[in-house]
Amino acid sequence: MQAIILAAGMGRRLGELTRYDTKCMIEVNGIRIIDRLLANLAVARLSRIVLVIGFQGDKLRAYLGNEYCGIPIYYLENPYYAYTNNIYSLFLARHHLASDDTLLLESDIVFEKRILERVLEEPYPDVAVVDRYKSWMDGTMVTVDEKQFIVDFVSKHTFSYEKTSTYFKTVNIYRFSKEFSVGKYVPFLEAYCKCFDNSAYYEQILAVLSLLDKAGLKALPLEGEKWYEIDDMQDLDIAETLFGKKEGLLPGYQKRYGGYWRFPFLLDFAYLVNPHFPTERMLEELKANFDKLLRQYPSGSYVNRRLVAKHWSIPAEAVAVGNGAAELIRKLMELLPGRMGVILPTFEEYLVRDDRIETFLPLGPGYRYTVSDLKTFFEDKGVTSLLLLNPDNPSGNSIPYEDLISLAGWTQERSIRLIVDESFIDFSEGGEETSLIDDKILKEYNHLVVIKSLSKSHGIPGLRLGMTIN
C-alpha cells in the first residue's frame, strides 16, 4: 500500500501564513500539518509516499527529504498549481494511483491517528472517511444507503438544508484498491481531464461514477474522532483548540465566550442557559418573521428604550440598552471612577479593572453573606461604587427586598454608587416583587444602577439583549 498526498495548492485564504510556504507547512500548536500527517501514516505499512507539490514545492521537498521513517518519498510537480485544482494534481499521479492500493489524503487536514487505524481495519477495500453533517461544514457531502455505501455526492449547487439530516461530509481521506483505481477511477479521471477543464475537485470523478452506477465506495462514518480541515485563519484557530495540549484546553475554549456548537462533543457547564425557554410559540414567531428581521435594519436605541420603559413602567430616559448585559457591564466598568467593591466569586466581566477593585470573599458555608456583612467590610475600604448580584451567581445568595433598600440608603449616605445585577431575579423566590426596577425606587435612590440580562430568563442568549436602568 502507498499514500498519495495532494499538496500543490497556494492556500490564499490563510494570508501571510502561506505567503512563503505551502499550506501543509503551517504549524498547529507548534507542529507542522505535514509532520502530523506523516506521523499518522506511520501506522500503515507503506511501500512509498507520493507527494504532489506545487506552490513552494522546493521548500517542502527540502524540508522532508527523500524518506520518512524509512519510507521513500517520491515527488510529482504540478507546474500549473496557480490555476488548476486538485483533480489535475491527482491526474499527474494517476500512474502511481493505478500501481497499488492507495491511501489518498489532502495535505491540509489535521486528524487523530485512530481515523487511519479504522481505515486500515475496514475489511471492505474501497473506503471514504465521512463525518455526520454539522452546521459549519461546507464542501462535498454524500448520502449513503442502509449498508453504508455512497449513493450520491452532493455539490454546493445541489445542497439542501432540508436534507442535512441525511448528509455526511467527506473528510478527504480515502482508501482505493488497485482494482478500483484501474477499473473505475483512473479511466474516468483521464477522460474528464481531457474533455473538461482542470479546475474541478477529484471527488467529481466519484460523483460521476455514482451517477452512472454505485461507485462501489463505502462510507466509513467517524465515531467522535477529531479532525479539521484548515482553509483559513478561523479554521486554524479551531484546530489549535481541538488539538491543544491538555493544560491549554480550558483557556482555548474559554477565550471563545460561546460558539460551542462547533464542538459538539463538549459539555458546557459554564454558560447559563434556560432549557424551558424560549417557548415554541416564540420560536414560531421568530421563524415567521425571520426574512424581514434579517433583511431590514432593526429599531435603534430610541425605540428599544421605550419598549423596555413600557414593560417596566419606568421613564425611557432611565434606560440604556446593549448587545447583552456583558457589553453594558464592560462599558460601566470603564466609565466608573475610583475603586469598586466586588463580591467573590463573580463573573470575569466584573474583574476587568482588577487594579481598582476591592474584593470581599464570604467565608461562610456556600459563600453566603448579608447586607450587614457588606456594610461592615466596605465601611472603611474607600470604595466609590459597590457591585451586587442579586440573586448572586454562582453562590445563589439572595438578599431580601427590605435589606436591599437598607443597603441603598447606606450607600447613598456615603456617596457610593450601588450597582445591582438582577439578571437572575426571575429564578428567585419572589421574583419581580423583589426587583429594584421601580420608578419610585429609582427616583428616591438616584445613585442606583440596575443591570438586567434577558438572555437567562427568556432563553435567548444568541439575541444579545441587555439593559441598564438608572
N, C-alpha and C positions, 0 to 999 in steps of 0.2 A: 504494500500500500504506500502511496505517496500523498503529499499535501501540495495543493496549489493555492498560493496566496496572491490575491489581487491587490497591488499596492502602487498603482500608477497615478492615482488622482492627485489633484492640487489642493483640495481642502480649503477652498477660498473662504468659506464661511467662518473659519477659525482665525481669520485676520492675521495678526502679527505672528501668531504661533506657527503658522505654516508659510511664512514669507520665505524662509530659507531652509525649511525641512518638509518632507512629505508627512502626511498625517500620522502614520504609524510610529513616527519618531517622537510624538508628543508624550510627555510624561503624565501619568495618572498616579498621584501620590508618590512621586519620585521614581516611578518605574515606567519605562517606555512601553507603549502599547505593543510594539513588536516583540519586546522581551517577554511580556506576559503571554503573548500568543505562542511563541516558540516554547516557553516553559510548559504550557498546557499540552502542546503537541508531543512532548516527551513521553506522555502516557501511551502513545501509539508506537508500534514498531515500524517506523517509516523507512522506506528504501531511499527516499530523497525528498527534498523540499524544493518546489519550483516557485520562484518569486517573479511576478510580472511587475516590473518597475517602470517609472516614467519620470514625473517631476522629482527633481533632486535625487534621482536614482543612484547616481555615483556615490553620493554621501551614504545612502542606505547600504550599498554594496560594500563600501569601505568599512562601515560600522560592523556589519555582520560577518564579513569574510566569506569563505567558501564551505564552511561546515558549522553545524551546531550540535554539540554533544555527540560528535561522531557521525552525524547525519549530513551527507553532502547537500549543499545548496546550489541550485542552478538558477541563473538569472535570464529572463527574457525582457527585452526593452520594447516598450510601446512609444515610438517616437512621436505619435500623434495624440499624446495624452491630453493636450490642451483642448481638443475639440472632438474627442471620441469618448465613449463611455465604457463601462466595464465589459460590455459584450465583446468589444474589439480586443480588449486585453485577454479575455478567455479564448477568443478566436486565435490569437497568436500562440496560445498554449494548447491548441487543440490536439496536436500530435502527442504531447505528453498525456493529455487527458485520455486519449484512446489507448494508451500503452499499459495502464494499470488501474487497479481500484484506487479511488481518489477521495481524499478529504478536501473539499473546496471551501475556502474561507475568504472573507473580506478582511482587510487589514485594519479596519477602524472599529472593531468590536472588542470590548473587554468582557470577559466571561469567566465563570467558575470552571475549574478543571473537570468537575463532575459531569458537566454537559458533554464533553468529549468522551468521557468514560461511558456514558449511556449510549452515545452514538456507536461506539465500538462494540458494546454489549448487545446491541439490537441485532437479532438474527436475520431480519429482512435486509437485503443488500443495498437498497436504494432509499435513502432517508433524507428528509428535510427537517431540521430542527425548527419548531414553531413555538409560539407563546400565545396564550389566550389574549385576545384584543383588549387593550386598555386605552383610556380616552386620550392619552398623549401620543399614542403611536401613529406613525404615518408610514407611507411606503407600501410595499406589496403585501397584500393579505391573501389568505387561502381559505377555502372551505373544504371540509373532509366528510367522508361517508362514515357509516357505522363501524367500519373496520379500520378507520384512521387513514385511509388512502385519500390523497388530494384529488379533488374532482374539479376544482376551479381556482384560477389565480385571479384575484380581484385587484384591478388597477385603480388609480386615483379617479379615473373617469367613470368607472362603474361602481365605486364605493357608495354604499348607502348606510346612513346612520340607523336606519330602521332594522338593518340586518346584522348589526355589530355583535349580537349575541352568538352568531354563527361563525364569526371570523377568528382566524388565527393569524398572527404576524410572523412572517419569516424572519428568522434570526440571522440569516446569511451564513449558516453552517450546513453543509451538505455532505453526504457520502454517496458517491456514484460508483457502482460496479463497472468494471471494464466493459461488460456486456451492454449495460445501459448506455454508456458513453458511445461505444462503437455502433450499436444497433439503432439508437434513437437520437441521442443528444447531438453528437458531433455532425451527423449529416444535416440536421436541421440548422445547426449553428452555421455551417458553411453556406448553406443555401440562403439563409437570412442575411448574412453579412455581404453576400454577393448581390442580392436583389434589393436590399434596403440600405438605409444609412446606418452608421455605426454609433448613433447617439442613444441607443436603447440600453436596457439592462439585460444581463444574461438570463434573468428569470423570464424574459419574454419568450424564450425558446420553450421553457417549461409550460408557459401559458398556451402556446400553440399546440404542444403535444396534448395538453389536457382538453383542448377543443376538439381535436381530431379523434381522440380516444383517451381513456385514462392513461396518464403519463406513466403509471406504474411506480409512482413515487409515494412513499409512505411518510406521513407526518409523525414526528416524534415530539409530542407536546411536553413542555417543561413542567416540572412539578415544584415550582418555587425557586429553582436555581436562578442565581443572579446573572444578568448580562445587561450591557448597554452599548448602543451604537453611538459613536461620537462624531457628530457633524458640525456642531457649533459650540460656542462657549458655555451655553446653558447645559448642553449635554455633558461637557467636560466636568462642570461643577457637580452635576447629579452623579456622574460616575465616581467622582472622588468621594462623594458622600457614601454611595453604595459600597465601595470597595475600600473604605477607610480603615485604618488600624483601630483596634478595639478602643484604645484610650482616646481616640479622636472622634469616635462616632457620635457621642452625645453633643459636643459643640457643633459638629457638622449638621445635625438635624435642628438643633435649637436656633441657629442663626437664620433659619428659613421663616420662622414665625408663622408656620402654616403651610398649606400646599402639600400636606402629607398624603393626599390621594395619589401622588406619584410613587409612593412607596406602600403598595397595598399590603405588604407583609407586616407593616409597622402598626403596633397597637399604641395609640396616643392617650396617655393618662395625664397629660399636661394641660392641654387646651380644653376649655369648658364648653361643652355642647349640650343642647337640650333635646333629648330623644323624643319628646312629646310634641314639639312644635318645630316648624310651622304646621298648621293643620292642613289637611287635604284640600279644604276649601280655599285657603290662602294660596297654596301651590297652584291650584287650578286657575285662580285669578291672575297670578303672575304669568303662567304659561299663555293664557288667553291674550294678555296684553304685551307679551314679550317683544313682538315685532316693533311696535311703536316705542316701547321703553328703550330698545336698542338703537333705533334709527333717529330718535328725536332727542334734543337736548333736555335734560331734566330741569325742574324748577330750581331757582337759586336759593340762597340763604334767606332772602326776604320772605318767600313763600313757606319754606320749611320751618322757619322760626315761628311763623303764625300757626302752622299746623300743630306744633308742639304746644304753643300757648293755648290753643283751643282745647286740646286734650286735657291739659292740667289746670286750666282756668287761671293762667298767670299772664303778665304782660309780655308781649313778644320781645320788647326791648331787653328783657332779663335773660333771653335765651341766646346761646351760641350753639350751632350745630357743626358736626365734623364727620370725617370718614372713620367712624368708630370712636369710642371713648379714648383709645390709646393715643390717637393723634392729638386730641384735646389735652390729654394728660401731659404729653411731652411739651406742648406749647405752654401750658400753665407752669410747668416746672422751670421753663426757660425764663418766663416773664416775672415770676415772683421774686422779690429781693430778699436778702437776708437768709437766715437759717430756717430750715423746715424740720418740724418734728414728724417722725415716721415710726409706725409700729411694725415690728418684725414678727414673723416672716411676711413678706409682701411681694407685689409684682415688680419686675425689673424696671418698668417704666417709672416707678416712683423713686428709683435709686440712681437715676441718670446724673443727678447733681450730688454725687457722693461726697464731694468736698464741702458741701454746705448743708448736710443733713445731720440731725441729732436723732439717733435711733433708740427706741425703747423695746427691749425684748422681755415680754412677760415670762416669768419663771414658774408660774403655777401650772397645774395639770391642764393639758390641752391648750396652752398659750392663752388662757382666759385672763381677762382684765376688766376693770370697772372704770367709770369716769373718775372716781376718787384716785385710782392708781395713776391715771393720766395727769390729773392736776398735781399730784404730789411729785411725780417725776419731772414734769416740764416747768414747774414753778420757777426754777432758778436756772434754766438752760438757755435763756436769751433767744428763744425761737421767735420768729416773726410770723410764722404760719404753722398750722398743725393739720396733718392729714389723718383722716379716719375712714376706714372701710367699714360700713355697717349695713348688713352683717359682714364680718371680716372673712377674708379668704386667704389662706386655706383653713384657718382655725375654726371658722363658724361662729366666733364670738359675736354676740348681738347685744347692743346696748338699748335699754328701754327708752321710749319716747321722752318721758319726763327727765331722764338723765341726760339725754341729748340736748334738751332745752337748757338744762343747768350748765352743760359744757359750752353751749353757745353764749350764754351770759358771761361765763367765766372768761372765755377768750375775748369777748368784746370789751370787757373791762380792762384787759391787758393789751389791747390793740394787736391781738394775734388773729390773723385771718384763719378761719376754720373752713377746711375743705372736707366735705363728706361724700364719699363714693357710695352711691346706693344701687350699684349695678346688680346686686344680688338680693335686693329687698323683697322682690316678688316671691322668693323662695323661703322667706322667714315668716314666723308666726306673727300675724297682724298685718303683714304686707304693706299695702299703701297707707294703712292707718298710722303707721309709724314713720312715714316719709316726711321729710322736711320740705318737699316741693309743695309749698303752700304760700299763697300770695301774702297772707298776714305775717307768717314767719319770716319770709324773705325781706319784707319791709321793716320789720322790727329788728332783724339782725342783718344789717346791710354788709357786714363783713363776711357773711356766709356764702360759700360756693358749693353747689351740689352737682356732682357728676353722675351721669347715668348712661349706661350702655344698653341698647335694645337687643343686642346680639343674644344675651343669655336667656332672658325671659321669653323672647319671641322666636328663638331658634334660628336666627338669620345672620350668623357671623359673616357670611360671604357678602352681604349687602353693605356692611360697614356703616352702621348708624349709631351715633352717639351724640350727647349734648351736655353742655354745662349750663347751669342756671344760677343767677346771682341777683 
